[in-house]
Amino acid sequence: MMDDDEVKVSFDDKCRVRVLDIEKFQHTEELAETCASFVSKNNEFGKLVAGIVEVLDANAQRIERAKLKAIGMRNKVLAARENRDQTRRAMQALIAEKTVEFERHQKQRNSLLQAESDQRALIDRLWGVN
């Protein structure tokens, strides 16, 4: 083994001068390749995540629009229900009013029929017709 304080100069297989031991240099190059691969994969992962976030944002917007549309439709249904209830109450009041008016007219008719009958009877008695 070599002390860390000693510097050993060596040549690689391409005749380049190396200050590091050949094994350490190869290990360093492998580490650099591994790091480059990791960075490349990390960038790809970032792009995938950005794509997923974009799709999720688009879906969130579509869902929000659908939710607002559903709220609007619910409000229309509630308004229609209230209008229908008001119309029903108005119609019931009109029916009650017309029923009272009908009953009054029916009583008046019956009274007039009775008066006509009484007058015919009186006329028949006065003229002597039986």
MDTraj code that builds the backbone (N, CA, C; nanometers):
import mdtraj as md
import numpy as np

residues = "MET MET ASP ASP ASP GLU VAL LYS VAL SER PHE ASP ASP LYS CYS ARG VAL ARG VAL LEU ASP ILE GLU LYS PHE GLN HIS THR GLU GLU LEU ALA GLU THR CYS ALA SER PHE VAL SER LYS ASN ASN GLU PHE GLY LYS LEU VAL ALA GLY ILE VAL GLU VAL LEU ASP ALA ASN ALA GLN ARG ILE GLU ARG ALA LYS LEU LYS ALA ILE GLY MET ARG ASN LYS VAL LEU ALA ALA ARG GLU ASN ARG ASP GLN THR ARG ARG ALA MET GLN ALA LEU ILE ALA GLU LYS THR VAL GLU PHE GLU ARG HIS GLN LYS GLN ARG ASN SER LEU LEU GLN ALA GLU SER ASP GLN ARG ALA LEU ILE ASP ARG LEU TRP GLY VAL ASN".split()
xyz = np.array([
    [0.0814, -0.1180, 0.0000],
    [0.0000, 0.0000, 0.0000],
    [0.0855, 0.1240, 0.0000],
    [0.0232, 0.2251, -0.0471],
    [0.0953, 0.3484, -0.0640],
    [0.0392, 0.4515, 0.0323],
    [0.1222, 0.5390, 0.0844],
    [0.0758, 0.6468, 0.1710],
    [0.0004, 0.7486, 0.0875],
    [-0.0941, 0.8180, 0.1523],
    [-0.1715, 0.9190, 0.0822],
    [-0.0855, 1.0400, 0.0466],
    [0.0248, 1.0590, 0.1211],
    [0.1107, 1.1740, 0.0959],
    [0.1969, 1.1546, -0.0284],
    [0.2187, 1.0318, -0.0666],
    [0.3029, 1.0058, -0.1831],
    [0.2229, 1.0231, -0.3108],
    [0.2832, 1.0812, -0.4094],
    [0.2213, 1.0983, -0.5382],
    [0.2913, 1.0059, -0.6341],
    [0.2104, 0.9280, -0.7020],
    [0.2671, 0.8322, -0.7960],
    [0.2230, 0.8729, -0.9358],
    [0.3156, 0.8908, -1.0209],
    [0.2886, 0.9267, -1.1589],
    [0.2904, 0.7987, -1.2384],
    [0.1822, 0.7841, -1.3250],
    [0.1766, 0.6634, -1.4070],
    [0.1249, 0.7016, -1.5447],
    [0.1321, 0.6049, -1.6330],
    [0.0847, 0.6263, -1.7701],
    [-0.0280, 0.5273, -1.7966],
    [-0.1315, 0.5781, -1.8648],
    [-0.2405, 0.4873, -1.8980],
    [-0.2087, 0.4158, -2.0281],
    [-0.3057, 0.3366, -2.0766],
    [-0.2809, 0.2563, -2.1961],
    [-0.2699, 0.3408, -2.3229],
    [-0.3047, 0.4704, -2.3154],
    [-0.2904, 0.5605, -2.4293],
    [-0.1693, 0.6520, -2.4112],
    [-0.0851, 0.6147, -2.3193],
    [0.0394, 0.6853, -2.2906],
    [0.0158, 0.8276, -2.2414],
    [-0.0879, 0.8475, -2.1643],
    [-0.1116, 0.9775, -2.1039],
    [-0.0641, 0.9719, -1.9603],
    [-0.0145, 1.0854, -1.9131],
    [0.0380, 1.0919, -1.7768],
    [-0.0798, 1.1013, -1.6805],
    [-0.0722, 1.0184, -1.5765],
    [-0.1763, 1.0165, -1.4744],
    [-0.1127, 1.0331, -1.3380],
    [-0.1774, 1.1206, -1.2574],
    [-0.1287, 1.1399, -1.1221],
    [-0.1936, 1.0375, -1.0303],
    [-0.3146, 0.9991, -1.0612],
    [-0.3831, 0.8979, -0.9822],
    [-0.3382, 0.7588, -1.0258],
    [-0.3600, 0.6705, -0.9360],
    [-0.3353, 0.5304, -0.9654],
    [-0.4346, 0.4895, -1.0744],
    [-0.3964, 0.3998, -1.1623],
    [-0.4788, 0.3580, -1.2754],
    [-0.6135, 0.3038, -1.2259],
    [-0.6129, 0.2247, -1.1214],
    [-0.7383, 0.1698, -1.0683],
    [-0.8294, 0.2819, -1.0170],
    [-0.7704, 0.3774, -0.9442],
    [-0.8490, 0.4894, -0.8918],
    [-0.9016, 0.5745, -1.0081],
    [-0.8201, 0.5944, -1.1123],
    [-0.8622, 0.6718, -1.2274],
    [-0.9782, 0.6019, -1.2988],
    [-0.9675, 0.4722, -1.3174],
    [-1.0745, 0.3968, -1.3812],
    [-1.2023, 0.4025, -1.2961],
    [-1.1826, 0.3899, -1.1656],
    [-1.2972, 0.3990, -1.0752],
    [-1.3614, 0.5379, -1.0855],
    [-1.2792, 0.6417, -1.0938],
    [-1.3284, 0.7790, -1.1073],
    [-1.4050, 0.7959, -1.2383],
    [-1.3521, 0.7404, -1.3476],
    [-1.4214, 0.7487, -1.4762],
    [-1.5534, 0.6725, -1.4728],
    [-1.5543, 0.5552, -1.4088],
    [-1.6789, 0.4797, -1.3949],
    [-1.7813, 0.5599, -1.3139],
    [-1.7303, 0.6241, -1.2078],
    [-1.8171, 0.7066, -1.1246],
    [-1.8722, 0.8245, -1.2055],
    [-1.7886, 0.8854, -1.2896],
    [-1.8335, 0.9973, -1.3738],
    [-1.9391, 0.9495, -1.4730],
    [-1.9202, 0.8318, -1.5326],
    [-2.0188, 0.7769, -1.6250],
    [-2.1500, 0.7457, -1.5524],
    [-2.1369, 0.6890, -1.4337],
    [-2.2554, 0.6580, -1.3534],
    [-2.3303, 0.7864, -1.3180],
    [-2.2556, 0.8901, -1.2814],
    [-2.3184, 1.0191, -1.2482],
    [-2.3875, 1.0787, -1.3707],
    [-2.3224, 1.0718, -1.4858],
    [-2.3824, 1.1248, -1.6085],
    [-2.5102, 1.0482, -1.6414],
    [-2.5062, 0.9165, -1.6244],
    [-2.6242, 0.8347, -1.6481],
    [-2.7358, 0.8719, -1.5506],
    [-2.6975, 0.8911, -1.4244],
    [-2.7953, 0.9299, -1.3233],
    [-2.8581, 1.0649, -1.3577],
    [-2.7762, 1.1609, -1.3967],
    [-2.8275, 1.2938, -1.4328],
    [-2.9204, 1.2832, -1.5529],
    [-2.8821, 1.2025, -1.6521],
    [-2.9663, 1.1840, -1.7700],
    [-3.1007, 1.1218, -1.7314],
    [-3.0972, 1.0175, -1.6495],
    [-3.2207, 0.9532, -1.6052],
    [-3.3044, 1.0479, -1.5190],
    [-3.2377, 1.1279, -1.4376],
    [-3.3084, 1.2248, -1.3536],
    [-3.3771, 1.3293, -1.4412],
    [-3.3117, 1.3744, -1.5480],
    [-3.3734, 1.4697, -1.6408],
    [-3.4949, 1.4075, -1.7102],
    [-3.4802, 1.2810, -1.7534],
    [-3.5935, 1.2114, -1.8146],
    [-3.7103, 1.2014, -1.7163],
    [-3.6775, 1.1682, -1.5909],
    [-3.7801, 1.1595, -1.4871],
    [-3.8488, 1.2955, -1.4680],
    [-3.7706, 1.4019, -1.4674],
    [-3.8272, 1.5365, -1.4543],
    [-3.9217, 1.5678, -1.5687],
    [-3.8844, 1.5281, -1.6912],
    [-3.9714, 1.5509, -1.8065],
    [-4.1008, 1.4708, -1.7928],
    [-4.0895, 1.3451, -1.7465],
    [-4.2086, 1.2630, -1.7258],
    [-4.3007, 1.3251, -1.6209],
    [-4.2424, 1.3712, -1.5124],
    [-4.3209, 1.4332, -1.4056],
    [-4.3884, 1.5593, -1.4582],
    [-4.3153, 1.6398, -1.5370],
    [-4.3746, 1.7615, -1.5942],
    [-4.4928, 1.7246, -1.6850],
    [-4.4789, 1.6186, -1.7639],
    [-4.5892, 1.5734, -1.8498],
    [-4.7086, 1.5281, -1.7687],
    [-4.6823, 1.4544, -1.6625],
    [-4.7916, 1.4074, -1.5760],
    [-4.8613, 1.5257, -1.5096],
    [-4.7827, 1.6216, -1.4622],
    [-4.8410, 1.7408, -1.3987],
    [-4.9264, 1.8169, -1.4994],
    [-4.8802, 1.8258, -1.6227],
    [-4.9571, 1.8942, -1.7274],
    [-5.0903, 1.8228, -1.7521],
    [-5.0868, 1.6897, -1.7606],
    [-5.2101, 1.6119, -1.7809],
    [-5.3031, 1.6286, -1.6606],
    [-5.2476, 1.6245, -1.5406],
    [-5.3302, 1.6409, -1.4205],
    [-5.3916, 1.7800, -1.4143],
    [-5.3154, 1.8823, -1.4528],
    [-5.3707, 2.0184, -1.4564],
    [-5.4853, 2.0281, -1.5563],
    [-5.4668, 1.9679, -1.6731],
    [-5.5728, 1.9704, -1.7746],
    [-5.6974, 1.8996, -1.7215],
    [-5.6781, 1.7844, -1.6567],
    [-5.7924, 1.7116, -1.5988],
    [-5.8575, 1.7918, -1.4875],
    [-5.7763, 1.8593, -1.4055],
    [-5.8312, 1.9404, -1.2965],
    [-5.9164, 2.0532, -1.3530],
    [-5.8702, 2.1160, -1.4603],
    [-5.9482, 2.2230, -1.5227],
    [-6.0784, 2.1685, -1.5805],
    [-6.0698, 2.0519, -1.6460],
    [-6.1904, 1.9905, -1.7030],
    [-6.2894, 1.9548, -1.5916],
    [-6.2384, 1.9014, -1.4824],
    [-6.3235, 1.8649, -1.3687],
    [-6.3867, 1.9905, -1.3083],
    [-6.3083, 2.0979, -1.2970],
    [-6.3606, 2.2226, -1.2412],
    [-6.4723, 2.2788, -1.3288],
    [-6.4524, 2.2737, -1.4611],
    [-6.5578, 2.3204, -1.5526],
    [-6.6832, 2.2350, -1.5368],
    [-6.6654, 2.1037, -1.5277],
    [-6.7800, 2.0138, -1.5114],
    [-6.8500, 2.0403, -1.3784],
    [-6.7717, 2.0679, -1.2755],
    [-6.8293, 2.0961, -1.1440],
    [-6.9116, 2.2248, -1.1488],
    [-6.8571, 2.3285, -1.2124],
    [-6.9303, 2.4540, -1.2239],
    [-7.0576, 2.4355, -1.3062],
    [-7.0482, 2.3552, -1.4115],
    [-7.1662, 2.3278, -1.4935],
    [-7.2719, 2.2551, -1.4105],
    [-7.2285, 2.1587, -1.3299],
    [-7.3215, 2.0840, -1.2446],
    [-7.3866, 2.1764, -1.1416],
    [-7.3097, 2.2679, -1.0859],
    [-7.3649, 2.3632, -0.9889],
    [-7.4688, 2.4508, -1.0578],
    [-7.4366, 2.4965, -1.1790],
    [-7.5314, 2.5776, -1.2550],
    [-7.6595, 2.5015, -1.2839],
    [-7.6454, 2.3759, -1.3245],
    [-7.7639, 2.2939, -1.3527],
    [-7.8463, 2.2729, -1.2252],
    [-7.7787, 2.2503, -1.1135],
    [-7.8500, 2.2322, -0.9863],
    [-7.9269, 2.3590, -0.9515],
    [-7.8636, 2.4752, -0.9720],
    [-7.9319, 2.6017, -0.9441],
    [-8.0541, 2.6188, -1.0352],
    [-8.0405, 2.5796, -1.1624],
    [-8.1549, 2.5878, -1.2542],
    [-8.2671, 2.4961, -1.2075],
    [-8.2323, 2.3759, -1.1646],
    [-8.3338, 2.2801, -1.1177],
    [-8.4045, 2.3352, -0.9944],
    [-8.3254, 2.3922, -0.9014],
    [-8.3876, 2.4484, -0.7809],
    [-8.4788, 2.5651, -0.8162],
    [-8.4347, 2.6498, -0.9087],
    [-8.5180, 2.7633, -0.9502],
    [-8.6441, 2.7131, -1.0191],
    [-8.6308, 2.6122, -1.1038],
    [-8.7484, 2.5564, -1.1726],
    [-8.8436, 2.4951, -1.0706],
    [-8.7887, 2.4284, -0.9709],
    [-8.8724, 2.3679, -0.8671],
    [-8.9481, 2.4766, -0.7902],
    [-8.8767, 2.5842, -0.7557],
    [-8.9429, 2.6940, -0.6842],
    [-9.0505, 2.7576, -0.7717],
    [-9.0209, 2.7793, -0.8993],
    [-9.1207, 2.8364, -0.9908],
    [-9.2417, 2.7444, -1.0036],
    [-9.2143, 2.6157, -1.0127],
    [-9.3230, 2.5178, -1.0240],
    [-9.4084, 2.5203, -0.8971],
    [-9.3437, 2.5291, -0.7804],
    [-9.4186, 2.5356, -0.6542],
    [-9.5027, 2.6631, -0.6469],
    [-9.4452, 2.7758, -0.6886],
    [-9.5211, 2.9009, -0.6893],
    [-9.6384, 2.8921, -0.7853],
    [-9.6152, 2.8369, -0.9029],
    [-9.7228, 2.8214, -1.0012],
    [-9.8310, 2.7289, -0.9479],
    [-9.7900, 2.6202, -0.8837],
    [-9.8866, 2.5265, -0.8268],
    [-9.9715, 2.5948, -0.7199],
    [-9.9060, 2.6716, -0.6322],
    [-9.9810, 2.7422, -0.5280],
    [-10.0764, 2.8447, -0.5894],
    [-10.0300, 2.9145, -0.6923],
    [-10.1156, 3.0124, -0.7601],
    [-10.2350, 2.9420, -0.8248],
    [-10.2103, 2.8285, -0.8886],
    [-10.3191, 2.7531, -0.9523],
    [-10.4165, 2.6994, -0.8481],
    [-10.3652, 2.6528, -0.7353],
    [-10.4532, 2.6044, -0.6291],
    [-10.5397, 2.7178, -0.5745],
    [-10.4794, 2.8352, -0.5594],
    [-10.5569, 2.9506, -0.5126],
    [-10.6632, 2.9874, -0.6150],
    [-10.6278, 2.9845, -0.7435],
    [-10.7239, 3.0151, -0.8500],
    [-10.8360, 2.9123, -0.8530],
    [-10.8002, 2.7852, -0.8349],
    [-10.9020, 2.6791, -0.8321],
    [-10.9967, 2.7018, -0.7140],
    [-10.9403, 2.7353, -0.5964],
    [-11.0241, 2.7598, -0.4792],
    [-11.1160, 2.8788, -0.5041],
    [-11.0609, 2.9836, -0.5657],
    [-11.1408, 3.1018, -0.5963],
    [-11.2519, 3.0684, -0.6960],
    [-11.2183, 2.9942, -0.8004],
    [-11.3178, 2.9571, -0.9019],
    [-11.4208, 2.8615, -0.8432],
    [-11.3791, 2.7753, -0.7516],
    [-11.4727, 2.6826, -0.6867],
    [-11.5739, 2.7598, -0.6037],
    [-11.5244, 2.8586, -0.5268],
    [-11.6150, 2.9419, -0.4467],
    [-11.7099, 3.0173, -0.5384],
    [-11.6564, 3.0724, -0.6481],
    [-11.7403, 3.1450, -0.7443],
    [-11.8431, 3.0514, -0.8081],
    [-11.8002, 2.9287, -0.8429],
    [-11.8917, 2.8291, -0.9007],
    [-12.0038, 2.7954, -0.8032],
    [-11.9659, 2.7731, -0.6768],
    [-12.0663, 2.7398, -0.5757],
    [-12.1644, 2.8558, -0.5572],
    [-12.1130, 2.9787, -0.5605],
    [-12.2005, 3.0961, -0.5485],
    [-12.2965, 3.1014, -0.6676],
    [-12.2433, 3.0803, -0.7889],
    [-12.3292, 3.0805, -0.9077],
    [-12.4307, 2.9659, -0.9033],
    [-12.3858, 2.8509, -0.8534],
    [-12.4761, 2.7360, -0.8446],
    [-12.5897, 2.7649, -0.7464],
    [-12.5567, 2.8286, -0.6318],
    [-12.6599, 2.8642, -0.5349],
    [-12.7545, 2.9683, -0.5943],
    [-12.6952, 3.0671, -0.6666],
    [-12.7786, 3.1689, -0.7311],
    [-12.8697, 3.1053, -0.8350],
    [-12.8170, 3.0109, -0.9142],
    [-12.8975, 2.9400, -1.0150],
    [-13.0109, 2.8636, -0.9480],
    [-12.9746, 2.7903, -0.8409],
    [-13.0769, 2.7134, -0.7690],
    [-13.1843, 2.8064, -0.7128],
    [-13.1406, 2.9218, -0.6626],
    [-13.2354, 3.0189, -0.6099],
    [-13.3251, 3.0710, -0.7211],
    [-13.2647, 3.1019, -0.8370],
    [-13.3438, 3.1498, -0.9516],
    [-13.4391, 3.0412, -1.0022],
    [-13.3915, 2.9175, -1.0060],
    [-13.4795, 2.8073, -1.0477],
    [-13.5969, 2.7932, -0.9515],
    [-13.5666, 2.8079, -0.8231],
    [-13.6731, 2.7990, -0.7227],
    [-13.7723, 2.9149, -0.7403],
    [-13.7179, 3.0351, -0.7641],
    [-13.8062, 3.1518, -0.7846],
    [-13.8894, 3.1319, -0.9100],
    [-13.8294, 3.0805, -1.0186],
    [-13.9029, 3.0538, -1.1423],
    [-14.0128, 2.9518, -1.1168],
    [-13.9799, 2.8477, -1.0443],
    [-14.0776, 2.7433, -1.0137],
    [-14.1941, 2.8006, -0.9321],
    [-14.1583, 2.8836, -0.8326],
    [-14.2626, 2.9456, -0.7498],
    [-14.3507, 3.0361, -0.8358],
    [-14.2890, 3.1152, -0.9256],
    [-14.3648, 3.2074, -1.0104],
    [-14.4534, 3.1294, -1.1086],
    [-14.4031, 3.0195, -1.1649],
    [-14.4839, 2.9375, -1.2558],
    [-14.6044, 2.8796, -1.1805],
    [-14.5764, 2.8357, -1.0572],
    [-14.6867, 2.7808, -0.9768],
    [-14.7905, 2.8885, -0.9496],
    [-14.7422, 3.0094, -0.9196],
    [-14.8338, 3.1203, -0.8939],
    [-14.9130, 3.1549, -1.0203],
    [-14.8433, 3.1604, -1.1343],
    [-14.9089, 3.1902, -1.2622],
    [-15.0124, 3.0816, -1.2931],
    [-14.9741, 2.9578, -1.2728],
    [-15.0666, 2.8473, -1.2997],
    [-15.1889, 2.8567, -1.2090],
    [-15.1712, 2.8935, -1.0847],
    [-15.2840, 2.9068, -0.9932],
    [-15.3712, 3.0249, -1.0334],
    [-15.3079, 3.1342, -1.0732],
    [-15.3853, 3.2511, -1.1112],
    [-15.4630, 3.2274, -1.2407],
    [-15.4142, 3.1572, -1.3301],
    [-15.4810, 3.1294, -1.4570],
    [-15.5696, 3.0046, -1.4450],
    [-15.5589, 2.9406, -1.3384],
    [-15.6444, 2.8260, -1.3126],
    [-15.5990, 2.7001, -1.3818],
    [-15.4748, 2.6933, -1.4204],
    [-15.4215, 2.5731, -1.4864],
    [-15.3629, 2.4854, -1.3785],
    [-15.3999, 2.3595, -1.3808],
    [-15.3455, 2.2673, -1.2804],
    [-15.2336, 2.1890, -1.3347],
])
top = md.Topology()
chain = top.add_chain()
for i, resn in enumerate(residues, 1):
    res = top.add_residue(resn, chain, resSeq=i)
    for name in ("N", "CA", "C"):
        top.add_atom(name, md.element.get_by_symbol(name[0]), res)
traj = md.Trajectory(xyz[None], top)
